[in-house]
Amino acid sequence: MNNDMEVILIALMTAFVWGTTIFLVLVRHFDNQQTILRYNFWITFLMVVNIMVCLPALFLVNQQELSWLGNLAWLLSFGTDTLITAGLVIFILISWSWHYQRLPVNFDFLVVLGAGLNKGRVPPVLAARLERAYLLWHSNSTAKVIVTGGRVHQDEISEAVAMAAYLRKRGIPSKQIICEEAALNTWQNLRNCAKIINKKWTGAAMPQVVVVTSSFHVLRAKSYGHRLGLHFNFTGATTPWPYLPLTTIRDYLGNIRDHRYFATMILLIVLLIIGVILY
C-alpha cells in the first residue's frame, strides 16, 4: 500500500507539472516584458522538474510491488509523461532544423506572420521574424512583402501596420509592402494572404512564396498551409532565448490539440505496448 501511495503521489506531481504548464501557456496577453520573462522562467523550471524528478521517479518504480490500482496509476503517468516529453524533444529538433530549410533563390512574395504586439509595439519574437524577412528581401529586393495580422488584445493599431512600419525603418520601400489587417490567427493569415497573392499575381507560372514565421511555429503553419492547399515555402526565424520556452511549448501543445485524435491513438498504442511488455 505504501508503494501505491508513492506512485500516486508521483503521478499527481507529474499531473501538476503539466497542468500548471498548460495553464501558463494559455495566457495570451502580458502587461510587460518582465511578466513574459517570469512566465518563461517558471515553464523552464517546471520542465526541469519533469525531466530531473518526475520521469526518473516513475522509471525507478518496481511495478511488481504495486497493486492493480498502483500499476494503473504508474502506467498512465509513465506512458503519458514519457510520450509527451519525447514528443517535445523531437518537436524542438524539428523546429531547429527549419533554420536550414532550402528556399528558392528567386521568390515573388514574402509573407510575414504576425505574433502579437506589446502595447502597439513590435515585441522581440515578432522582431526576429521581421529581421529574417528583411534579410531575405535584401537578397531579392523585387519581391513583395505581405505583413499579416489584425488588431488583437484591443491594440490601437493592427499587427500588419506595426510590422510595415518596422520594415520601412529597416529600408524596405512602402511600395514593396502589402498590409493584410483582417487575420486574427495563423489559418486566417495564410488564407487571406493567398487571396491577396492570387489577385496581385499576373505571371504565367505559379508564384514562388516564402512564409516567414518563428522556427517553433513552422510545423504548425506548414500543416495549415497543406490543409489549405497552398504550395508555399516556409522558413523559421530564431526566437530570442529568454522567450523560447513559453513559445515553444505553447506551439507544441497547440500541435497536439490540432491533431488530438491522432495523438490519442498514439498514446493508447504506447500504453498498450508498455503494458504487454511489463505485464
C-alpha positions as YAML, in Angstrom:
chain: A
units: angstrom
residues:
- id: 1
  name: MET
  ca: [0.00, 0.00, 0.00]
- id: 2
  name: ASN
  ca: [2.86, 2.39, 0.77]
- id: 3
  name: ASN
  ca: [4.31, 1.77, -2.69]
- id: 4
  name: ASP
  ca: [0.91, 2.51, -4.21]
- id: 5
  name: MET
  ca: [0.73, 5.82, -2.34]
- id: 6
  name: GLU
  ca: [4.22, 6.77, -3.52]
- id: 7
  name: VAL
  ca: [3.29, 6.09, -7.15]
- id: 8
  name: ILE
  ca: [0.04, 8.00, -6.82]
- id: 9
  name: LEU
  ca: [1.88, 10.97, -5.30]
- id: 10
  name: ILE
  ca: [4.44, 10.92, -8.14]
- id: 11
  name: ALA
  ca: [1.61, 10.68, -10.68]
- id: 12
  name: LEU
  ca: [-0.14, 13.64, -9.04]
- id: 13
  name: MET
  ca: [3.09, 15.67, -9.07]
- id: 14
  name: THR
  ca: [3.56, 14.88, -12.77]
- id: 15
  name: ALA
  ca: [-0.02, 15.90, -13.49]
- id: 16
  name: PHE
  ca: [0.53, 19.11, -11.51]
- id: 17
  name: VAL
  ca: [3.68, 19.93, -13.52]
- id: 18
  name: TRP
  ca: [1.95, 19.52, -16.89]
- id: 19
  name: GLY
  ca: [-1.32, 21.07, -15.68]
- id: 20
  name: THR
  ca: [0.49, 24.18, -14.46]
- id: 21
  name: THR
  ca: [2.47, 24.34, -17.70]
- id: 22
  name: ILE
  ca: [-0.73, 24.23, -19.73]
- id: 23
  name: PHE
  ca: [-2.24, 26.94, -17.53]
- id: 24
  name: LEU
  ca: [0.79, 29.18, -18.09]
- id: 25
  name: VAL
  ca: [0.89, 28.75, -21.87]
- id: 26
  name: LEU
  ca: [-2.83, 29.55, -22.15]
- id: 27
  name: VAL
  ca: [-2.09, 33.13, -21.08]
- id: 28
  name: ARG
  ca: [-2.02, 35.04, -24.38]
- id: 29
  name: HIS
  ca: [-1.59, 38.65, -23.28]
- id: 30
  name: PHE
  ca: [1.04, 40.08, -20.94]
- id: 31
  name: ASP
  ca: [1.24, 43.55, -19.43]
- id: 32
  name: ASN
  ca: [5.00, 43.90, -19.86]
- id: 33
  name: GLN
  ca: [8.19, 42.09, -20.85]
- id: 34
  name: GLN
  ca: [9.07, 41.31, -17.24]
- id: 35
  name: THR
  ca: [5.88, 39.26, -16.91]
- id: 36
  name: ILE
  ca: [6.74, 37.32, -20.08]
- id: 37
  name: LEU
  ca: [10.22, 36.56, -18.77]
- id: 38
  name: ARG
  ca: [8.78, 35.42, -15.44]
- id: 39
  name: TYR
  ca: [6.42, 33.03, -17.19]
- id: 40
  name: ASN
  ca: [9.30, 31.69, -19.27]
- id: 41
  name: PHE
  ca: [11.32, 31.10, -16.11]
- id: 42
  name: TRP
  ca: [8.53, 29.12, -14.46]
- id: 43
  name: ILE
  ca: [7.91, 27.00, -17.55]
- id: 44
  name: THR
  ca: [11.63, 26.22, -17.74]
- id: 45
  name: PHE
  ca: [11.62, 25.32, -14.05]
- id: 46
  name: LEU
  ca: [8.62, 23.00, -14.47]
- id: 47
  name: MET
  ca: [10.24, 21.21, -17.42]
- id: 48
  name: VAL
  ca: [13.43, 20.72, -15.40]
- id: 49
  name: VAL
  ca: [11.37, 19.25, -12.55]
- id: 50
  name: ASN
  ca: [9.64, 16.94, -15.02]
- id: 51
  name: ILE
  ca: [12.88, 15.69, -16.60]
- id: 52
  name: MET
  ca: [15.02, 15.56, -13.46]
- id: 53
  name: VAL
  ca: [12.44, 14.42, -10.87]
- id: 54
  name: CYS
  ca: [9.16, 13.08, -12.29]
- id: 55
  name: LEU
  ca: [10.45, 10.88, -15.10]
- id: 56
  name: PRO
  ca: [13.33, 9.30, -13.10]
- id: 57
  name: ALA
  ca: [11.00, 8.64, -10.15]
- id: 58
  name: LEU
  ca: [8.48, 6.92, -12.42]
- id: 59
  name: PHE
  ca: [11.20, 4.95, -14.18]
- id: 60
  name: LEU
  ca: [12.60, 3.58, -10.91]
- id: 61
  name: VAL
  ca: [9.27, 2.27, -9.66]
- id: 62
  name: ASN
  ca: [9.13, -1.51, -9.09]
- id: 63
  name: GLN
  ca: [5.81, -2.49, -10.67]
- id: 64
  name: GLN
  ca: [5.83, -5.96, -9.08]
- id: 65
  name: GLU
  ca: [5.29, -4.42, -5.65]
- id: 66
  name: LEU
  ca: [2.19, -2.49, -6.72]
- id: 67
  name: SER
  ca: [-1.48, -3.39, -6.59]
- id: 68
  name: TRP
  ca: [-3.61, -3.18, -9.72]
- id: 69
  name: LEU
  ca: [-4.52, 0.42, -8.80]
- id: 70
  name: GLY
  ca: [-0.89, 1.39, -8.33]
- id: 71
  name: ASN
  ca: [0.05, -0.29, -11.62]
- id: 72
  name: LEU
  ca: [-2.72, 1.56, -13.43]
- id: 73
  name: ALA
  ca: [-1.61, 4.92, -11.98]
- id: 74
  name: TRP
  ca: [2.01, 4.17, -12.89]
- id: 75
  name: LEU
  ca: [1.17, 3.03, -16.43]
- id: 76
  name: LEU
  ca: [-0.95, 6.09, -17.22]
- id: 77
  name: SER
  ca: [1.53, 8.54, -15.69]
- id: 78
  name: PHE
  ca: [4.73, 6.97, -17.00]
- id: 79
  name: GLY
  ca: [3.38, 6.30, -20.50]
- id: 80
  name: THR
  ca: [1.82, 9.73, -20.93]
- id: 81
  name: ASP
  ca: [4.75, 11.69, -19.48]
- id: 82
  name: THR
  ca: [7.34, 9.75, -21.46]
- id: 83
  name: LEU
  ca: [5.46, 10.18, -24.72]
- id: 84
  name: ILE
  ca: [4.76, 13.91, -24.24]
- id: 85
  name: THR
  ca: [8.34, 14.65, -23.15]
- id: 86
  name: ALA
  ca: [9.85, 12.63, -26.01]
- id: 87
  name: GLY
  ca: [7.49, 14.39, -28.41]
- id: 88
  name: LEU
  ca: [8.64, 17.76, -27.08]
- id: 89
  name: VAL
  ca: [12.29, 16.86, -27.67]
- id: 90
  name: ILE
  ca: [11.52, 15.75, -31.23]
- id: 91
  name: PHE
  ca: [9.49, 18.92, -31.81]
- id: 92
  name: ILE
  ca: [12.42, 21.08, -30.65]
- id: 93
  name: LEU
  ca: [14.81, 19.27, -33.01]
- id: 94
  name: ILE
  ca: [12.41, 19.64, -35.95]
- id: 95
  name: SER
  ca: [11.91, 23.34, -35.15]
- id: 96
  name: TRP
  ca: [15.67, 23.87, -35.05]
- id: 97
  name: SER
  ca: [16.04, 22.20, -38.46]
- id: 98
  name: TRP
  ca: [13.83, 24.83, -40.11]
- id: 99
  name: HIS
  ca: [16.71, 27.30, -39.86]
- id: 100
  name: TYR
  ca: [18.42, 25.28, -42.59]
- id: 101
  name: GLN
  ca: [15.44, 24.78, -44.88]
- id: 102
  name: ARG
  ca: [16.40, 25.38, -48.53]
- id: 103
  name: LEU
  ca: [14.45, 28.19, -50.14]
- id: 104
  name: PRO
  ca: [14.02, 29.23, -53.79]
- id: 105
  name: VAL
  ca: [16.65, 31.70, -54.88]
- id: 106
  name: ASN
  ca: [14.09, 33.84, -56.68]
- id: 107
  name: PHE
  ca: [10.76, 34.31, -54.95]
- id: 108
  name: ASP
  ca: [7.90, 36.66, -55.73]
- id: 109
  name: PHE
  ca: [6.26, 37.16, -52.33]
- id: 110
  name: LEU
  ca: [7.43, 37.18, -48.73]
- id: 111
  name: VAL
  ca: [4.68, 36.58, -46.18]
- id: 112
  name: VAL
  ca: [5.48, 37.53, -42.58]
- id: 113
  name: LEU
  ca: [3.10, 36.08, -39.99]
- id: 114
  name: GLY
  ca: [2.15, 38.25, -37.03]
- id: 115
  name: ALA
  ca: [2.94, 37.28, -33.44]
- id: 116
  name: GLY
  ca: [1.09, 39.85, -31.35]
- id: 117
  name: LEU
  ca: [2.07, 43.33, -30.26]
- id: 118
  name: ASN
  ca: [3.10, 44.74, -26.91]
- id: 119
  name: LYS
  ca: [1.07, 47.91, -26.40]
- id: 120
  name: GLY
  ca: [1.28, 48.70, -30.10]
- id: 121
  name: ARG
  ca: [5.00, 47.96, -30.35]
- id: 122
  name: VAL
  ca: [6.77, 45.09, -32.06]
- id: 123
  name: PRO
  ca: [7.99, 42.61, -29.38]
- id: 124
  name: PRO
  ca: [11.23, 40.60, -29.68]
- id: 125
  name: VAL
  ca: [9.62, 37.41, -31.08]
- id: 126
  name: LEU
  ca: [7.93, 39.34, -33.88]
- id: 127
  name: ALA
  ca: [11.04, 41.47, -34.44]
- id: 128
  name: ALA
  ca: [13.02, 38.27, -35.07]
- id: 129
  name: ARG
  ca: [10.55, 37.30, -37.82]
- id: 130
  name: LEU
  ca: [10.78, 40.75, -39.37]
- id: 131
  name: GLU
  ca: [14.57, 40.71, -39.29]
- id: 132
  name: ARG
  ca: [14.55, 37.32, -41.03]
- id: 133
  name: ALA
  ca: [12.17, 38.72, -43.65]
- id: 134
  name: TYR
  ca: [14.35, 41.79, -44.15]
- id: 135
  name: LEU
  ca: [17.45, 39.69, -44.79]
- id: 136
  name: LEU
  ca: [15.57, 37.53, -47.30]
- id: 137
  name: TRP
  ca: [14.13, 40.59, -49.06]
- id: 138
  name: HIS
  ca: [17.56, 42.20, -49.18]
- id: 139
  name: SER
  ca: [18.76, 39.26, -51.30]
- id: 140
  name: ASN
  ca: [15.73, 39.58, -53.61]
- id: 141
  name: SER
  ca: [14.50, 43.17, -53.47]
- id: 142
  name: THR
  ca: [11.92, 42.79, -56.25]
- id: 143
  name: ALA
  ca: [9.73, 40.60, -54.05]
- id: 144
  name: LYS
  ca: [6.59, 41.98, -52.47]
- id: 145
  name: VAL
  ca: [6.38, 41.67, -48.67]
- id: 146
  name: ILE
  ca: [2.97, 40.86, -47.19]
- id: 147
  name: VAL
  ca: [2.71, 41.54, -43.47]
- id: 148
  name: THR
  ca: [-0.33, 39.89, -41.96]
- id: 149
  name: GLY
  ca: [-2.11, 40.38, -38.66]
- id: 150
  name: GLY
  ca: [-5.18, 42.22, -37.42]
- id: 151
  name: ARG
  ca: [-5.97, 44.05, -34.20]
- id: 152
  name: VAL
  ca: [-5.86, 41.70, -31.23]
- id: 153
  name: HIS
  ca: [-5.90, 42.30, -27.46]
- id: 154
  name: GLN
  ca: [-7.54, 45.71, -28.10]
- id: 155
  name: ASP
  ca: [-4.37, 47.18, -29.61]
- id: 156
  name: GLU
  ca: [-4.73, 50.63, -31.16]
- id: 157
  name: ILE
  ca: [-3.15, 49.50, -34.43]
- id: 158
  name: SER
  ca: [-3.06, 46.20, -36.29]
- id: 159
  name: GLU
  ca: [-0.09, 43.88, -36.26]
- id: 160
  name: ALA
  ca: [0.30, 44.46, -40.00]
- id: 161
  name: VAL
  ca: [0.59, 48.25, -39.63]
- id: 162
  name: ALA
  ca: [3.20, 47.91, -36.86]
- id: 163
  name: MET
  ca: [5.14, 45.34, -38.90]
- id: 164
  name: ALA
  ca: [5.06, 47.52, -42.02]
- id: 165
  name: ALA
  ca: [6.41, 50.49, -40.03]
- id: 166
  name: TYR
  ca: [9.23, 48.31, -38.70]
- id: 167
  name: LEU
  ca: [10.23, 47.14, -42.18]
- id: 168
  name: ARG
  ca: [10.11, 50.68, -43.59]
- id: 169
  name: LYS
  ca: [12.55, 51.77, -40.89]
- id: 170
  name: ARG
  ca: [14.81, 48.90, -41.95]
- id: 171
  name: GLY
  ca: [14.79, 50.25, -45.51]
- id: 172
  name: ILE
  ca: [12.11, 48.36, -47.41]
- id: 173
  name: PRO
  ca: [10.13, 50.83, -49.59]
- id: 174
  name: SER
  ca: [6.44, 51.29, -48.84]
- id: 175
  name: LYS
  ca: [5.55, 50.27, -52.41]
- id: 176
  name: GLN
  ca: [7.00, 46.81, -51.74]
- id: 177
  name: ILE
  ca: [4.90, 46.23, -48.61]
- id: 178
  name: ILE
  ca: [1.32, 44.97, -48.56]
- id: 179
  name: CYS
  ca: [-0.69, 45.00, -45.33]
- id: 180
  name: GLU
  ca: [-3.25, 42.30, -44.54]
- id: 181
  name: GLU
  ca: [-5.10, 43.55, -41.46]
- id: 182
  name: ALA
  ca: [-8.04, 41.15, -41.08]
- id: 183
  name: ALA
  ca: [-6.42, 37.91, -39.87]
- id: 184
  name: LEU
  ca: [-6.62, 37.01, -36.20]
- id: 185
  name: ASN
  ca: [-4.88, 33.61, -36.31]
- id: 186
  name: THR
  ca: [-2.46, 31.59, -38.42]
- id: 187
  name: TRP
  ca: [-5.18, 29.94, -40.51]
- id: 188
  name: GLN
  ca: [-6.60, 33.33, -41.46]
- id: 189
  name: ASN
  ca: [-3.09, 34.71, -42.05]
- id: 190
  name: LEU
  ca: [-2.37, 32.10, -44.71]
- id: 191
  name: ARG
  ca: [-5.85, 32.07, -46.25]
- id: 192
  name: ASN
  ca: [-6.07, 35.85, -46.58]
- id: 193
  name: CYS
  ca: [-2.54, 36.18, -47.94]
- id: 194
  name: ALA
  ca: [-3.25, 33.50, -50.55]
- id: 195
  name: LYS
  ca: [-6.23, 35.57, -51.74]
- id: 196
  name: ILE
  ca: [-4.05, 38.69, -51.97]
- id: 197
  name: ILE
  ca: [-1.38, 36.83, -53.93]
- id: 198
  name: ASN
  ca: [-3.95, 35.43, -56.34]
- id: 199
  name: LYS
  ca: [-5.21, 38.96, -57.02]
- id: 200
  name: LYS
  ca: [-1.77, 40.56, -57.35]
- id: 201
  name: TRP
  ca: [-0.01, 37.85, -59.37]
- id: 202
  name: THR
  ca: [-0.05, 38.26, -63.16]
- id: 203
  name: GLY
  ca: [2.66, 35.77, -64.16]
- id: 204
  name: ALA
  ca: [2.04, 32.62, -66.19]
- id: 205
  name: ALA
  ca: [3.67, 30.22, -63.74]
- id: 206
  name: MET
  ca: [2.75, 29.77, -60.09]
- id: 207
  name: PRO
  ca: [4.29, 32.46, -57.86]
- id: 208
  name: GLN
  ca: [7.10, 31.49, -55.50]
- id: 209
  name: VAL
  ca: [6.04, 32.36, -51.96]
- id: 210
  name: VAL
  ca: [8.18, 32.24, -48.82]
- id: 211
  name: VAL
  ca: [6.41, 32.39, -45.47]
- id: 212
  name: VAL
  ca: [8.45, 33.72, -42.55]
- id: 213
  name: THR
  ca: [7.49, 32.78, -39.02]
- id: 214
  name: SER
  ca: [9.29, 31.64, -35.87]
- id: 215
  name: SER
  ca: [11.09, 28.30, -36.02]
- id: 216
  name: PHE
  ca: [8.82, 26.84, -33.32]
- id: 217
  name: HIS
  ca: [5.78, 27.85, -35.40]
- id: 218
  name: VAL
  ca: [6.80, 26.49, -38.81]
- id: 219
  name: LEU
  ca: [5.44, 22.98, -38.31]
- id: 220
  name: ARG
  ca: [2.00, 24.26, -37.37]
- id: 221
  name: ALA
  ca: [1.91, 26.91, -40.11]
- id: 222
  name: LYS
  ca: [3.07, 24.38, -42.70]
- id: 223
  name: SER
  ca: [0.33, 21.98, -41.58]
- id: 224
  name: TYR
  ca: [-2.30, 24.70, -42.04]
- id: 225
  name: GLY
  ca: [-0.85, 25.59, -45.44]
- id: 226
  name: HIS
  ca: [-1.10, 21.95, -46.52]
- id: 227
  name: ARG
  ca: [-4.73, 21.77, -45.40]
- id: 228
  name: LEU
  ca: [-5.48, 24.98, -47.34]
- id: 229
  name: GLY
  ca: [-3.86, 23.51, -50.46]
- id: 230
  name: LEU
  ca: [-1.09, 26.12, -50.57]
- id: 231
  name: HIS
  ca: [2.28, 25.40, -52.16]
- id: 232
  name: PHE
  ca: [4.26, 27.85, -50.05]
- id: 233
  name: ASN
  ca: [7.82, 27.59, -48.77]
- id: 234
  name: PHE
  ca: [8.31, 28.09, -45.03]
- id: 235
  name: THR
  ca: [11.30, 29.32, -43.08]
- id: 236
  name: GLY
  ca: [11.88, 29.87, -39.37]
- id: 237
  name: ALA
  ca: [13.32, 32.87, -37.57]
- id: 238
  name: THR
  ca: [15.43, 32.38, -34.48]
- id: 239
  name: THR
  ca: [13.49, 33.19, -31.32]
- id: 240
  name: PRO
  ca: [15.40, 35.09, -28.59]
- id: 241
  name: TRP
  ca: [16.39, 32.62, -25.86]
- id: 242
  name: PRO
  ca: [14.52, 34.28, -22.96]
- id: 243
  name: TYR
  ca: [11.23, 33.83, -24.84]
- id: 244
  name: LEU
  ca: [11.84, 30.36, -26.23]
- id: 245
  name: PRO
  ca: [10.41, 28.04, -23.51]
- id: 246
  name: LEU
  ca: [6.94, 29.60, -23.41]
- id: 247
  name: THR
  ca: [6.55, 29.96, -27.18]
- id: 248
  name: THR
  ca: [7.94, 26.52, -27.98]
- id: 249
  name: ILE
  ca: [5.81, 24.58, -25.50]
- id: 250
  name: ARG
  ca: [2.72, 26.62, -26.38]
- id: 251
  name: ASP
  ca: [3.04, 25.68, -30.04]
- id: 252
  name: TYR
  ca: [3.95, 22.09, -29.24]
- id: 253
  name: LEU
  ca: [0.79, 21.68, -27.18]
- id: 254
  name: GLY
  ca: [-1.12, 23.52, -29.91]
- id: 255
  name: ASN
  ca: [0.05, 20.91, -32.41]
- id: 256
  name: ILE
  ca: [-1.16, 18.15, -30.09]
- id: 257
  name: ARG
  ca: [-4.54, 19.88, -29.85]
- id: 258
  name: ASP
  ca: [-4.78, 20.24, -33.63]
- id: 259
  name: HIS
  ca: [-4.05, 16.50, -34.04]
- id: 260
  name: ARG
  ca: [-5.68, 15.34, -30.81]
- id: 261
  name: TYR
  ca: [-7.30, 12.22, -32.28]
- id: 262
  name: PHE
  ca: [-4.03, 11.04, -33.80]
- id: 263
  name: ALA
  ca: [-2.17, 11.91, -30.57]
- id: 264
  name: THR
  ca: [-4.72, 9.96, -28.51]
- id: 265
  name: MET
  ca: [-4.32, 6.94, -30.79]
- id: 266
  name: ILE
  ca: [-0.51, 7.05, -30.42]
- id: 267
  name: LEU
  ca: [-0.84, 7.34, -26.63]
- id: 268
  name: LEU
  ca: [-3.14, 4.31, -26.46]
- id: 269
  name: ILE
  ca: [-0.75, 2.28, -28.61]
- id: 270
  name: VAL
  ca: [2.22, 3.26, -26.39]
- id: 271
  name: LEU
  ca: [0.31, 2.36, -23.22]
- id: 272
  name: LEU
  ca: [-0.69, -0.98, -24.75]
- id: 273
  name: ILE
  ca: [2.90, -1.77, -25.74]
- id: 274
  name: ILE
  ca: [4.24, -0.88, -22.27]
- id: 275
  name: GLY
  ca: [1.50, -2.95, -20.65]
- id: 276
  name: VAL
  ca: [2.20, -6.00, -22.84]
- id: 277
  name: ILE
  ca: [5.97, -5.80, -22.26]
- id: 278
  name: LEU
  ca: [5.80, -5.38, -18.47]
- id: 279
  name: TYR
  ca: [2.71, -7.35, -17.55]
...
